[in-house]
Amino acid sequence: MKRIKVVFDAQLLFERQKTGIGWNTKKMIDELVQYPELDCTLNCFLMKDRERTESILKVYREQGCKVHQSRWMPARIYYHLERLLPVPYRWIFGKNDGITQFFNYTIPFGVSGKCVTIIHDIAFLTYPETVAKRTRQWLGKNLKIYCQRADVILTVSEFSRQEIHHYLGIPLEKIHVVYNGVDPKQYHPDYSEDRIQEVKAKYNIPGSYILYLGTLEPRKNIETLIRAYQRLLTAGPSRFGQNPSAFPKLVLAGKKGWLYDSIFQLVKEFHLENQVIFTGYVDESDAAPLLCGARMFVFPSLYEGFGIPPLEAMACGTPVIVSDCASLPEVVGDAGLLVPPTDIEKLAESMNRLLKDDQLHAALREAGLKRAGQFTWKASAKKLVQIYRMMGSNSKE
């Protein structure tokens, strides 16, 4: 059997607090290394915590992966130098006559063989005020260069494919959609009540709750969610009476990104300190039980290339409310409630419906489970392997 040589830029495997792109990298690599026709190699730079690095790499070595690890160059030094001087990637990791797969926009100078990268979204152009200045500058200066270096560009939704074509002028035939997925072994509705209560106790969540899970940053539009929740709390659905302590808490789960101070300030301004719970980063093993325990999942993001958290919530049987813009309608379909991202009244009304209408809640639960089943990392990897075959890389028996 002919084998396709694929080298993965594996640096994101070592992130301690992974978010969307980090999980995309790990889940895709985990699926791809299981294909017998792929001859897989991981490229990684010098890491400070060598014991942890080796424990991660050991898993992939046991699955037949080769590892090329720089013993003298940390990633942050290389990528800083590479933006200033044309330091060839092949100087660090050697020549490759197959395919090198990057997962996070970039393709460094001097990669041998064929190159693939993933452009997850182009929010830096469409919503620049929601993207950190350093990221805007980096992508603004380099993304077109990365696209020129790529033999194939991947993205995570048809929405993003059209955006890349429109804003960057990349031919559509060069851009291929490989959806993100959800791991049904991790994200499912069958967690025990004891496990759910254990996670709630860990993050100090009493009683019923409405959940947001994601990075705390401007693009996620969390201030609109807080305003809608405050309006909902003021109105007070009759089933909760006049006792604020019986009203579901708003749980904002996820690590701090940037420009998050205004989120905390708004909670203070509305005197919601006893109603809004900030959990910080949620451990991977706790995410699914936390989703299972929520009355609903609300994700009012202004712009998403895909939007993994709503998909994971649906896979856990939790009804979702999302923005009706960008890629989110493509992902959620008719299995959730869609609202304009800045319409506070509409968002509060949709949250109120899910609190009061048990029939709607049950219908969205079933629809969400069915919808989430259409997006798996296994299916995503299968599509990517088809693209590798199409590329006609050099191969060996």
Contacts in CASP RR format, 6 or more apart in sequence:
PFRMAT RR
TARGET T0000
AUTHOR 0000-0000-0000
METHOD contacts of the structure
MODEL  1
MKRIKVVFDAQLLFERQKTGIGWNTKKMIDELVQYPELDCTLNCFLMKDR
ERTESILKVYREQGCKVHQSRWMPARIYYHLERLLPVPYRWIFGKNDGIT
QFFNYTIPFGVSGKCVTIIHDIAFLTYPETVAKRTRQWLGKNLKIYCQRA
DVILTVSEFSRQEIHHYLGIPLEKIHVVYNGVDPKQYHPDYSEDRIQEVK
AKYNIPGSYILYLGTLEPRKNIETLIRAYQRLLTAGPSRFGQNPSAFPKL
VLAGKKGWLYDSIFQLVKEFHLENQVIFTGYVDESDAAPLLCGARMFVFP
SLYEGFGIPPLEAMACGTPVIVSDCASLPEVVGDAGLLVPPTDIEKLAES
MNRLLKDDQLHAALREAGLKRAGQFTWKASAKKLVQIYRMMGSNSKE
1 36 0 8 1.000
1 37 0 8 1.000
1 397 0 8 1.000
2 37 0 8 1.000
2 395 0 8 1.000
2 396 0 8 1.000
2 397 0 8 1.000
3 36 0 8 1.000
3 37 0 8 1.000
3 38 0 8 1.000
3 39 0 8 1.000
3 395 0 8 1.000
3 396 0 8 1.000
3 397 0 8 1.000
4 37 0 8 1.000
4 38 0 8 1.000
4 39 0 8 1.000
4 98 0 8 1.000
4 99 0 8 1.000
4 385 0 8 1.000
4 388 0 8 1.000
4 389 0 8 1.000
4 393 0 8 1.000
4 395 0 8 1.000
5 39 0 8 1.000
5 41 0 8 1.000
5 96 0 8 1.000
5 97 0 8 1.000
5 98 0 8 1.000
5 99 0 8 1.000
5 393 0 8 1.000
5 394 0 8 1.000
5 395 0 8 1.000
5 396 0 8 1.000
6 32 0 8 1.000
6 38 0 8 1.000
6 39 0 8 1.000
6 40 0 8 1.000
6 41 0 8 1.000
6 98 0 8 1.000
6 99 0 8 1.000
6 100 0 8 1.000
6 101 0 8 1.000
6 388 0 8 1.000
6 393 0 8 1.000
7 40 0 8 1.000
7 41 0 8 1.000
7 42 0 8 1.000
7 43 0 8 1.000
7 68 0 8 1.000
7 93 0 8 1.000
7 96 0 8 1.000
7 98 0 8 1.000
7 99 0 8 1.000
7 100 0 8 1.000
7 101 0 8 1.000
8 29 0 8 1.000
8 32 0 8 1.000
8 40 0 8 1.000
8 41 0 8 1.000
8 42 0 8 1.000
8 43 0 8 1.000
8 100 0 8 1.000
8 101 0 8 1.000
8 103 0 8 1.000
9 43 0 8 1.000
9 100 0 8 1.000
9 101 0 8 1.000
9 102 0 8 1.000
9 103 0 8 1.000
9 104 0 8 1.000
10 25 0 8 1.000
10 29 0 8 1.000
10 42 0 8 1.000
10 43 0 8 1.000
10 44 0 8 1.000
11 43 0 8 1.000
11 44 0 8 1.000
11 45 0 8 1.000
11 75 0 8 1.000
12 18 0 8 1.000
12 21 0 8 1.000
12 22 0 8 1.000
12 25 0 8 1.000
12 26 0 8 1.000
12 103 0 8 1.000
12 104 0 8 1.000
13 25 0 8 1.000
13 26 0 8 1.000
13 29 0 8 1.000
13 42 0 8 1.000
13 44 0 8 1.000
13 56 0 8 1.000
14 44 0 8 1.000
14 47 0 8 1.000
14 52 0 8 1.000
14 53 0 8 1.000
14 56 0 8 1.000
15 22 0 8 1.000
17 255 0 8 1.000
17 281 0 8 1.000
18 26 0 8 1.000
18 284 0 8 1.000
19 214 0 8 1.000
19 215 0 8 1.000
19 255 0 8 1.000
20 180 0 8 1.000
20 308 0 8 1.000
21 103 0 8 1.000
21 104 0 8 1.000
21 118 0 8 1.000
21 120 0 8 1.000
22 103 0 8 1.000
22 104 0 8 1.000
23 308 0 8 1.000
24 103 0 8 1.000
24 118 0 8 1.000
24 120 0 8 1.000
24 156 0 8 1.000
24 180 0 8 1.000
24 308 0 8 1.000
25 103 0 8 1.000
25 104 0 8 1.000
27 181 0 8 1.000
27 183 0 8 1.000
27 377 0 8 1.000
27 380 0 8 1.000
28 103 0 8 1.000
28 377 0 8 1.000
28 380 0 8 1.000
28 381 0 8 1.000
28 384 0 8 1.000
29 42 0 8 1.000
29 60 0 8 1.000
30 377 0 8 1.000
31 377 0 8 1.000
31 378 0 8 1.000
31 380 0 8 1.000
31 381 0 8 1.000
32 38 0 8 1.000
32 40 0 8 1.000
32 381 0 8 1.000
32 384 0 8 1.000
32 385 0 8 1.000
33 40 0 8 1.000
33 60 0 8 1.000
33 63 0 8 1.000
33 64 0 8 1.000
33 65 0 8 1.000
34 63 0 8 1.000
34 381 0 8 1.000
35 381 0 8 1.000
35 385 0 8 1.000
37 385 0 8 1.000
38 385 0 8 1.000
38 388 0 8 1.000
39 396 0 8 1.000
40 60 0 8 1.000
40 64 0 8 1.000
40 65 0 8 1.000
40 66 0 8 1.000
41 65 0 8 1.000
41 66 0 8 1.000
41 67 0 8 1.000
41 68 0 8 1.000
41 96 0 8 1.000
42 57 0 8 1.000
42 60 0 8 1.000
42 65 0 8 1.000
42 66 0 8 1.000
42 67 0 8 1.000
42 68 0 8 1.000
43 68 0 8 1.000
43 69 0 8 1.000
43 92 0 8 1.000
43 93 0 8 1.000
43 100 0 8 1.000
44 53 0 8 1.000
44 57 0 8 1.000
44 67 0 8 1.000
44 68 0 8 1.000
44 69 0 8 1.000
44 70 0 8 1.000
44 75 0 8 1.000
45 69 0 8 1.000
45 70 0 8 1.000
45 73 0 8 1.000
45 74 0 8 1.000
45 75 0 8 1.000
45 78 0 8 1.000
45 92 0 8 1.000
46 69 0 8 1.000
46 70 0 8 1.000
46 71 0 8 1.000
46 72 0 8 1.000
46 73 0 8 1.000
46 74 0 8 1.000
46 75 0 8 1.000
47 53 0 8 1.000
47 74 0 8 1.000
48 74 0 8 1.000
53 69 0 8 1.000
57 67 0 8 1.000
57 69 0 8 1.000
60 67 0 8 1.000
61 67 0 8 1.000
68 93 0 8 1.000
68 94 0 8 1.000
70 78 0 8 1.000
70 92 0 8 1.000
70 93 0 8 1.000
73 92 0 8 1.000
78 87 0 8 1.000
78 92 0 8 1.000
78 108 0 8 1.000
79 106 0 8 1.000
79 108 0 8 1.000
81 87 0 8 1.000
82 89 0 8 1.000
82 108 0 8 1.000
82 109 0 8 1.000
83 138 0 8 1.000
83 142 0 8 1.000
86 109 0 8 1.000
86 110 0 8 1.000
87 109 0 8 1.000
88 108 0 8 1.000
88 109 0 8 1.000
88 110 0 8 1.000
88 111 0 8 1.000
89 100 0 8 1.000
89 108 0 8 1.000
89 109 0 8 1.000
89 110 0 8 1.000
89 111 0 8 1.000
90 96 0 8 1.000
90 110 0 8 1.000
90 111 0 8 1.000
90 112 0 8 1.000
94 112 0 8 1.000
95 112 0 8 1.000
95 113 0 8 1.000
96 111 0 8 1.000
96 112 0 8 1.000
96 113 0 8 1.000
97 112 0 8 1.000
97 113 0 8 1.000
97 394 0 8 1.000
98 113 0 8 1.000
98 114 0 8 1.000
98 393 0 8 1.000
98 394 0 8 1.000
98 395 0 8 1.000
99 113 0 8 1.000
99 114 0 8 1.000
99 115 0 8 1.000
99 116 0 8 1.000
99 151 0 8 1.000
99 388 0 8 1.000
99 391 0 8 1.000
99 393 0 8 1.000
100 111 0 8 1.000
100 112 0 8 1.000
100 113 0 8 1.000
100 114 0 8 1.000
100 115 0 8 1.000
100 116 0 8 1.000
101 116 0 8 1.000
101 117 0 8 1.000
102 115 0 8 1.000
102 116 0 8 1.000
102 117 0 8 1.000
102 118 0 8 1.000
103 117 0 8 1.000
103 118 0 8 1.000
104 117 0 8 1.000
104 118 0 8 1.000
104 120 0 8 1.000
105 117 0 8 1.000
105 118 0 8 1.000
105 119 0 8 1.000
105 120 0 8 1.000
105 139 0 8 1.000
105 143 0 8 1.000
105 146 0 8 1.000
106 117 0 8 1.000
106 142 0 8 1.000
106 146 0 8 1.000
107 115 0 8 1.000
107 117 0 8 1.000
107 146 0 8 1.000
107 149 0 8 1.000
107 150 0 8 1.000
109 149 0 8 1.000
111 149 0 8 1.000
113 394 0 8 1.000
114 151 0 8 1.000
114 152 0 8 1.000
114 391 0 8 1.000
114 393 0 8 1.000
115 149 0 8 1.000
115 150 0 8 1.000
115 151 0 8 1.000
115 152 0 8 1.000
116 150 0 8 1.000
116 151 0 8 1.000
116 152 0 8 1.000
116 153 0 8 1.000
116 154 0 8 1.000
116 387 0 8 1.000
116 391 0 8 1.000
117 146 0 8 1.000
117 150 0 8 1.000
117 153 0 8 1.000
117 154 0 8 1.000
118 153 0 8 1.000
118 154 0 8 1.000
118 155 0 8 1.000
118 156 0 8 1.000
118 178 0 8 1.000
119 143 0 8 1.000
119 147 0 8 1.000
119 153 0 8 1.000
119 154 0 8 1.000
119 155 0 8 1.000
119 160 0 8 1.000
119 164 0 8 1.000
120 155 0 8 1.000
120 156 0 8 1.000
120 160 0 8 1.000
120 305 0 8 1.000
120 306 0 8 1.000
121 156 0 8 1.000
121 160 0 8 1.000
121 163 0 8 1.000
121 303 0 8 1.000
121 304 0 8 1.000
121 305 0 8 1.000
121 306 0 8 1.000
121 326 0 8 1.000
121 327 0 8 1.000
122 139 0 8 1.000
122 143 0 8 1.000
122 160 0 8 1.000
122 163 0 8 1.000
122 164 0 8 1.000
122 167 0 8 1.000
122 168 0 8 1.000
123 130 0 8 1.000
123 131 0 8 1.000
123 219 0 8 1.000
123 303 0 8 1.000
123 305 0 8 1.000
124 131 0 8 1.000
124 135 0 8 1.000
124 136 0 8 1.000
124 139 0 8 1.000
124 140 0 8 1.000
125 140 0 8 1.000
125 167 0 8 1.000
126 163 0 8 1.000
126 167 0 8 1.000
126 303 0 8 1.000
127 219 0 8 1.000
127 302 0 8 1.000
127 303 0 8 1.000
128 136 0 8 1.000
129 218 0 8 1.000
130 217 0 8 1.000
130 218 0 8 1.000
130 219 0 8 1.000
130 302 0 8 1.000
130 303 0 8 1.000
131 219 0 8 1.000
132 258 0 8 1.000
143 168 0 8 1.000
144 168 0 8 1.000
147 153 0 8 1.000
147 168 0 8 1.000
147 170 0 8 1.000
150 174 0 8 1.000
151 391 0 8 1.000
152 174 0 8 1.000
152 176 0 8 1.000
152 387 0 8 1.000
152 391 0 8 1.000
153 164 0 8 1.000
153 170 0 8 1.000
153 174 0 8 1.000
153 175 0 8 1.000
153 176 0 8 1.000
154 175 0 8 1.000
154 176 0 8 1.000
154 177 0 8 1.000
154 178 0 8 1.000
154 384 0 8 1.000
154 387 0 8 1.000
155 161 0 8 1.000
155 164 0 8 1.000
155 175 0 8 1.000
155 176 0 8 1.000
155 177 0 8 1.000
155 178 0 8 1.000
155 305 0 8 1.000
156 177 0 8 1.000
156 178 0 8 1.000
156 179 0 8 1.000
156 180 0 8 1.000
156 305 0 8 1.000
156 306 0 8 1.000
156 327 0 8 1.000
157 177 0 8 1.000
157 179 0 8 1.000
157 305 0 8 1.000
157 306 0 8 1.000
157 327 0 8 1.000
157 330 0 8 1.000
157 331 0 8 1.000
158 177 0 8 1.000
158 330 0 8 1.000
159 305 0 8 1.000
159 326 0 8 1.000
159 327 0 8 1.000
159 330 0 8 1.000
160 177 0 8 1.000
160 305 0 8 1.000
160 306 0 8 1.000
160 327 0 8 1.000
161 172 0 8 1.000
161 175 0 8 1.000
161 176 0 8 1.000
161 177 0 8 1.000
162 172 0 8 1.000
164 170 0 8 1.000
164 175 0 8 1.000
165 171 0 8 1.000
165 172 0 8 1.000
165 175 0 8 1.000
176 383 0 8 1.000
176 387 0 8 1.000
178 380 0 8 1.000
178 383 0 8 1.000
178 384 0 8 1.000
178 387 0 8 1.000
179 306 0 8 1.000
179 375 0 8 1.000
179 379 0 8 1.000
179 380 0 8 1.000
179 383 0 8 1.000
180 306 0 8 1.000
180 307 0 8 1.000
180 308 0 8 1.000
180 311 0 8 1.000
180 375 0 8 1.000
180 377 0 8 1.000
180 380 0 8 1.000
181 308 0 8 1.000
181 311 0 8 1.000
181 375 0 8 1.000
181 376 0 8 1.000
181 377 0 8 1.000
181 379 0 8 1.000
181 380 0 8 1.000
182 308 0 8 1.000
182 311 0 8 1.000
182 312 0 8 1.000
182 315 0 8 1.000
182 372 0 8 1.000
182 373 0 8 1.000
182 375 0 8 1.000
182 376 0 8 1.000
182 377 0 8 1.000
183 376 0 8 1.000
183 377 0 8 1.000
184 315 0 8 1.000
184 373 0 8 1.000
184 376 0 8 1.000
186 284 0 8 1.000
186 287 0 8 1.000
186 288 0 8 1.000
187 287 0 8 1.000
187 288 0 8 1.000
187 291 0 8 1.000
187 312 0 8 1.000
187 315 0 8 1.000
187 316 0 8 1.000
187 372 0 8 1.000
188 288 0 8 1.000
188 315 0 8 1.000
188 316 0 8 1.000
189 292 0 8 1.000
189 315 0 8 1.000
189 316 0 8 1.000
189 317 0 8 1.000
189 365 0 8 1.000
189 369 0 8 1.000
191 288 0 8 1.000
191 289 0 8 1.000
191 292 0 8 1.000
191 316 0 8 1.000
195 289 0 8 1.000
196 289 0 8 1.000
196 290 0 8 1.000
196 292 0 8 1.000
196 293 0 8 1.000
198 289 0 8 1.000
199 286 0 8 1.000
199 289 0 8 1.000
199 290 0 8 1.000
200 206 0 8 1.000
200 207 0 8 1.000
200 209 0 8 1.000
200 290 0 8 1.000
200 293 0 8 1.000
202 286 0 8 1.000
203 251 0 8 1.000
203 253 0 8 1.000
203 277 0 8 1.000
203 279 0 8 1.000
203 282 0 8 1.000
203 286 0 8 1.000
203 290 0 8 1.000
204 277 0 8 1.000
204 279 0 8 1.000
205 249 0 8 1.000
205 251 0 8 1.000
205 277 0 8 1.000
205 279 0 8 1.000
206 249 0 8 1.000
207 248 0 8 1.000
207 249 0 8 1.000
208 248 0 8 1.000
208 249 0 8 1.000
208 295 0 8 1.000
209 248 0 8 1.000
209 249 0 8 1.000
209 250 0 8 1.000
209 251 0 8 1.000
209 277 0 8 1.000
209 293 0 8 1.000
209 294 0 8 1.000
209 295 0 8 1.000
210 229 0 8 1.000
210 248 0 8 1.000
210 249 0 8 1.000
210 250 0 8 1.000
210 251 0 8 1.000
210 294 0 8 1.000
210 295 0 8 1.000
210 296 0 8 1.000
210 298 0 8 1.000
210 351 0 8 1.000
211 251 0 8 1.000
211 253 0 8 1.000
211 290 0 8 1.000
211 291 0 8 1.000
211 293 0 8 1.000
211 294 0 8 1.000
211 296 0 8 1.000
211 297 0 8 1.000
211 298 0 8 1.000
211 313 0 8 1.000
211 318 0 8 1.000
212 220 0 8 1.000
212 222 0 8 1.000
212 225 0 8 1.000
212 250 0 8 1.000
212 251 0 8 1.000
212 252 0 8 1.000
212 253 0 8 1.000
212 297 0 8 1.000
212 298 0 8 1.000
212 299 0 8 1.000
213 253 0 8 1.000
213 254 0 8 1.000
213 282 0 8 1.000
213 287 0 8 1.000
213 290 0 8 1.000
213 291 0 8 1.000
213 297 0 8 1.000
213 309 0 8 1.000
213 312 0 8 1.000
213 313 0 8 1.000
214 220 0 8 1.000
214 253 0 8 1.000
214 254 0 8 1.000
214 255 0 8 1.000
214 309 0 8 1.000
215 254 0 8 1.000
215 255 0 8 1.000
215 256 0 8 1.000
215 257 0 8 1.000
216 222 0 8 1.000
216 252 0 8 1.000
216 254 0 8 1.000
216 255 0 8 1.000
216 256 0 8 1.000
216 257 0 8 1.000
216 260 0 8 1.000
216 263 0 8 1.000
217 257 0 8 1.000
217 258 0 8 1.000
217 259 0 8 1.000
217 260 0 8 1.000
218 258 0 8 1.000
218 259 0 8 1.000
218 302 0 8 1.000
219 301 0 8 1.000
219 302 0 8 1.000
219 303 0 8 1.000
220 299 0 8 1.000
220 300 0 8 1.000
220 301 0 8 1.000
220 302 0 8 1.000
221 300 0 8 1.000
221 301 0 8 1.000
221 302 0 8 1.000
221 323 0 8 1.000
221 341 0 8 1.000
221 342 0 8 1.000
222 252 0 8 1.000
222 263 0 8 1.000
222 300 0 8 1.000
223 262 0 8 1.000
223 263 0 8 1.000
223 266 0 8 1.000
224 300 0 8 1.000
224 341 0 8 1.000
224 342 0 8 1.000
224 344 0 8 1.000
224 347 0 8 1.000
225 250 0 8 1.000
225 252 0 8 1.000
225 298 0 8 1.000
225 300 0 8 1.000
225 347 0 8 1.000
226 250 0 8 1.000
226 263 0 8 1.000
226 266 0 8 1.000
226 267 0 8 1.000
226 270 0 8 1.000
226 272 0 8 1.000
226 276 0 8 1.000
227 266 0 8 1.000
227 270 0 8 1.000
227 344 0 8 1.000
228 300 0 8 1.000
228 344 0 8 1.000
228 345 0 8 1.000
228 347 0 8 1.000
228 348 0 8 1.000
228 351 0 8 1.000
229 250 0 8 1.000
229 272 0 8 1.000
229 275 0 8 1.000
229 276 0 8 1.000
229 348 0 8 1.000
229 351 0 8 1.000
230 270 0 8 1.000
230 272 0 8 1.000
231 344 0 8 1.000
231 345 0 8 1.000
231 348 0 8 1.000
232 348 0 8 1.000
232 351 0 8 1.000
232 352 0 8 1.000
232 355 0 8 1.000
233 244 0 8 1.000
233 247 0 8 1.000
233 272 0 8 1.000
233 275 0 8 1.000
235 348 0 8 1.000
235 352 0 8 1.000
236 247 0 8 1.000
237 352 0 8 1.000
237 355 0 8 1.000
237 356 0 8 1.000
239 355 0 8 1.000
239 356 0 8 1.000
240 246 0 8 1.000
240 247 0 8 1.000
244 274 0 8 1.000
244 275 0 8 1.000
245 274 0 8 1.000
247 275 0 8 1.000
248 295 0 8 1.000
248 355 0 8 1.000
249 275 0 8 1.000
249 276 0 8 1.000
249 277 0 8 1.000
250 272 0 8 1.000
250 275 0 8 1.000
250 276 0 8 1.000
250 277 0 8 1.000
251 276 0 8 1.000
251 277 0 8 1.000
251 279 0 8 1.000
251 290 0 8 1.000
251 294 0 8 1.000
252 263 0 8 1.000
252 276 0 8 1.000
252 277 0 8 1.000
252 278 0 8 1.000
252 279 0 8 1.000
253 278 0 8 1.000
253 279 0 8 1.000
253 280 0 8 1.000
253 282 0 8 1.000
253 290 0 8 1.000
254 279 0 8 1.000
254 280 0 8 1.000
254 281 0 8 1.000
254 282 0 8 1.000
255 280 0 8 1.000
255 281 0 8 1.000
256 280 0 8 1.000
264 278 0 8 1.000
267 273 0 8 1.000
267 276 0 8 1.000
282 290 0 8 1.000
287 312 0 8 1.000
288 312 0 8 1.000
288 316 0 8 1.000
291 297 0 8 1.000
291 312 0 8 1.000
291 313 0 8 1.000
291 316 0 8 1.000
291 317 0 8 1.000
291 318 0 8 1.000
292 316 0 8 1.000
292 317 0 8 1.000
292 318 0 8 1.000
293 318 0 8 1.000
294 313 0 8 1.000
294 318 0 8 1.000
295 318 0 8 1.000
295 354 0 8 1.000
295 355 0 8 1.000
295 361 0 8 1.000
296 318 0 8 1.000
296 319 0 8 1.000
296 320 0 8 1.000
296 321 0 8 1.000
296 351 0 8 1.000
296 354 0 8 1.000
296 355 0 8 1.000
296 361 0 8 1.000
297 309 0 8 1.000
297 310 0 8 1.000
297 313 0 8 1.000
297 318 0 8 1.000
297 319 0 8 1.000
297 320 0 8 1.000
297 321 0 8 1.000
298 320 0 8 1.000
298 321 0 8 1.000
298 322 0 8 1.000
298 347 0 8 1.000
298 351 0 8 1.000
299 307 0 8 1.000
299 309 0 8 1.000
299 310 0 8 1.000
299 313 0 8 1.000
299 320 0 8 1.000
299 321 0 8 1.000
299 322 0 8 1.000
299 323 0 8 1.000
299 328 0 8 1.000
300 321 0 8 1.000
300 322 0 8 1.000
300 323 0 8 1.000
300 339 0 8 1.000
300 341 0 8 1.000
300 347 0 8 1.000
301 307 0 8 1.000
301 322 0 8 1.000
301 323 0 8 1.000
301 326 0 8 1.000
301 328 0 8 1.000
301 341 0 8 1.000
302 323 0 8 1.000
302 325 0 8 1.000
302 326 0 8 1.000
302 341 0 8 1.000
303 325 0 8 1.000
303 326 0 8 1.000
304 323 0 8 1.000
304 326 0 8 1.000
304 327 0 8 1.000
304 328 0 8 1.000
305 326 0 8 1.000
305 327 0 8 1.000
306 327 0 8 1.000
306 331 0 8 1.000
307 327 0 8 1.000
307 328 0 8 1.000
307 331 0 8 1.000
310 320 0 8 1.000
310 322 0 8 1.000
310 328 0 8 1.000
310 331 0 8 1.000
310 332 0 8 1.000
311 331 0 8 1.000
311 332 0 8 1.000
311 372 0 8 1.000
311 375 0 8 1.000
312 372 0 8 1.000
313 320 0 8 1.000
314 320 0 8 1.000
314 332 0 8 1.000
314 335 0 8 1.000
314 336 0 8 1.000
314 368 0 8 1.000
314 369 0 8 1.000
314 371 0 8 1.000
314 372 0 8 1.000
315 368 0 8 1.000
315 369 0 8 1.000
315 372 0 8 1.000
315 373 0 8 1.000
317 365 0 8 1.000
317 368 0 8 1.000
317 369 0 8 1.000
318 365 0 8 1.000
319 336 0 8 1.000
319 337 0 8 1.000
319 354 0 8 1.000
319 360 0 8 1.000
319 361 0 8 1.000
319 364 0 8 1.000
319 365 0 8 1.000
319 368 0 8 1.000
320 332 0 8 1.000
320 335 0 8 1.000
320 336 0 8 1.000
320 337 0 8 1.000
320 364 0 8 1.000
320 368 0 8 1.000
321 336 0 8 1.000
321 337 0 8 1.000
321 338 0 8 1.000
321 339 0 8 1.000
321 347 0 8 1.000
321 350 0 8 1.000
321 351 0 8 1.000
321 354 0 8 1.000
322 328 0 8 1.000
322 329 0 8 1.000
322 332 0 8 1.000
322 336 0 8 1.000
322 337 0 8 1.000
322 338 0 8 1.000
322 339 0 8 1.000
323 338 0 8 1.000
323 339 0 8 1.000
323 340 0 8 1.000
323 341 0 8 1.000
324 338 0 8 1.000
324 339 0 8 1.000
324 340 0 8 1.000
324 341 0 8 1.000
325 340 0 8 1.000
325 341 0 8 1.000
328 338 0 8 1.000
329 338 0 8 1.000
331 375 0 8 1.000
332 338 0 8 1.000
332 371 0 8 1.000
333 371 0 8 1.000
334 367 0 8 1.000
335 364 0 8 1.000
335 367 0 8 1.000
335 368 0 8 1.000
335 370 0 8 1.000
335 371 0 8 1.000
335 372 0 8 1.000
336 364 0 8 1.000
336 367 0 8 1.000
336 368 0 8 1.000
337 350 0 8 1.000
337 353 0 8 1.000
337 354 0 8 1.000
337 364 0 8 1.000
339 346 0 8 1.000
339 347 0 8 1.000
339 350 0 8 1.000
340 346 0 8 1.000
353 360 0 8 1.000
354 360 0 8 1.000
354 361 0 8 1.000
354 364 0 8 1.000
END
